[in-house]
Amino acid sequence: MLGGHNNSNSTTGIEIDFDPAPTRIESTYEIVEQAVRSLELSVLAKYAFGLAQAFNTFYHRYPVLGEDRRDVRLWRAGVVVYLRR
């Protein structure tokens, strides 16, 4: 699930089952604010590590560059671009 939802693309029939728990946290700004307020920079490090793990899991299951079908590769690349934000 992507962002806690089951997403599928009706054009390509692609379904992604990806649920990165860290992205459900309010926002990166709130995490930074919490880390600064509490002087616990490990909060920010743990958040970043969780995001990296979630993306790694996604890319391991749904590689972009290794996909042979162009439409699927482009759709997955779009997901990567979306997750960068």
N, C-alpha and C positions, 0 to 999 in steps of 0.2 A: 504494500500500500504506500502511496506517496502522500506524505502529510497526514497519515491516518485514514486515508480513504482508498477505496479500491477504484483505480482509474483504468479506463480502457478507451482506446481510440477506435471509433466505429469504422473509420476508413481502413485502418490496417489490421484491426482485430487484435491489437497488442494490449495485453493486460499486465500491469505492473503491481506486484505485491510487495510494497515497501513502506515501512512505518518507522521513520527515524525519530525515536522518542525525544532526542534533544531539540528537534525543530518545533516541538509542541510548546516549549518554554516560550513565554511571552515575546521576548525579543533579545537580540544580542545587546542592545543598549541597556536593557534592564539587568542583564547578567553582568555587564561591565560596571554598572552603577552599584550593584550588590557587592561585587568584588572590592571596589574602591571603598564603599561605605564600611564594609566589615574588615578591610585591610587583609582579606584572604584572597590573594591572587590565584590560589589554587582552584577557586570556584571557576574562574575564567579558563584556566588550563583544562579542567575537567570537562567543561562545556565544549571547548574546541576539540578535545580528544574524542568526545562522544559524537560530535558532528563528523569528524574524520572517519570514525569507525562506521557510522551509518552510511556515509558516501562510499566507503570501501566495500561494504556489503552490497550496496546497490550495483556498483560497477562490476563486482565479481559475478553477480547474477545476470546482469544485463550489460555486457561489454559493448561499447560504442564502436571502437575501431575494428574489433574482431567480427562484427556482424556483416554477413554477406549481402543481405537484402538492403538496398539503398533506402527504401522508405522507412524501414525499421531503424536503420542507423541514424537517419535524420531525425526521427521522432525521439530516439534516445538522446541524441545530441541536444535536442530542444529541452528535454528534462534536465540535462546537466546545466544548460544555460539558466534555466529557471531556478535550479537549486543554488546557483552562484549568488543569487540576490539575497 
